[in-house]
Structures are given as C-alpha cells and as structure tokens.
C-alpha cells in the first residue's frame, strides 16, 4: 500500500518554493513583473499578507 512521506500541503509548499527560487534565479525581474501583474486579481487578504511580509523583509534587511 502506498503511503506518502509527507502531507499534500507540505509537498506543495516545498515544490512551490523550489519552483519560485528557480524561476527567480533563471529569469529575475521578468518573473517579479508577472507576479505583480497576477496580484491584480488577488483578494485583499492576500495583498495584506504580502505587504506584511515585505515590511518584515525590509525591517530584517535594511539597505
């Protein structure tokens, strides 16, 4: 009987992280522009989470 080694949620989390990192490494700004364009369709809750994450990144990595 097949038993997964990890939950579906964890698998999706890990794979989406790898995919995002690879896309950024390969295509940089193009990927960012497409992600920002896709956010036009996002709900406010997701945008709020993104804003919080950006603020935390700025706080942790001041220029």
C-alpha positions as CSV (number, residue, x, y, z in Angstrom):
1,X,0.0,0.0,0.0
2,X,1.3,3.4,-0.9
3,X,1.9,5.9,1.9
4,X,3.1,9.4,1.2
5,X,6.2,10.5,3.1
6,X,4.7,14.0,3.6
7,X,1.4,15.7,3.5
8,X,0.0,17.2,0.4
9,X,0.3,20.7,1.9
10,X,4.0,20.2,2.8
11,X,4.7,18.8,-0.7
12,X,3.0,21.8,-2.4
13,X,4.9,24.2,0.0
14,X,8.3,22.6,-0.8
15,X,7.7,22.4,-4.6
16,X,6.3,25.9,-5.0
17,X,9.3,27.3,-3.0
18,X,11.7,25.4,-5.3
19,X,9.9,26.5,-8.4
20,X,9.8,30.1,-7.3
21,X,13.5,30.1,-6.5
22,X,14.4,28.5,-9.8
23,X,12.3,31.0,-11.8
24,X,13.9,33.9,-9.9
25,X,17.4,32.6,-10.5
26,X,16.7,32.0,-14.2
27,X,14.5,35.0,-15.1
28,X,14.8,37.5,-12.3
29,X,12.8,40.7,-13.0
30,X,10.6,39.1,-15.6
31,X,9.2,36.7,-13.0
32,X,8.7,39.6,-10.5
33,X,6.8,41.6,-13.1
34,X,4.5,38.7,-13.9
35,X,3.8,38.0,-10.2
36,X,3.0,41.6,-9.6
37,X,0.6,41.6,-12.6
38,X,-1.1,38.5,-11.2
39,X,-1.7,40.3,-7.9
40,X,-4.2,42.5,-9.7
41,X,-6.6,39.5,-9.3
42,X,-5.7,38.8,-5.7
43,X,-8.1,39.4,-2.8
44,X,-7.3,42.0,-0.2
45,X,-6.3,39.4,2.5
46,X,-3.5,38.1,0.3
47,X,-2.4,41.6,-0.5
48,X,-2.3,42.4,3.2
49,X,-0.2,39.3,3.9
50,X,2.2,40.3,1.1
51,X,2.5,43.8,2.5
52,X,3.3,42.5,6.0
53,X,5.9,40.1,4.5
54,X,7.6,42.9,2.6
55,X,7.6,45.2,5.6
56,X,9.2,42.4,7.7
57,X,11.9,41.8,5.0
58,X,12.7,45.5,4.9
59,X,13.0,45.5,8.7
60,X,15.2,42.4,8.7
61,X,17.4,43.6,5.8
62,X,17.8,47.4,5.9
63,X,19.6,49.0,3.0
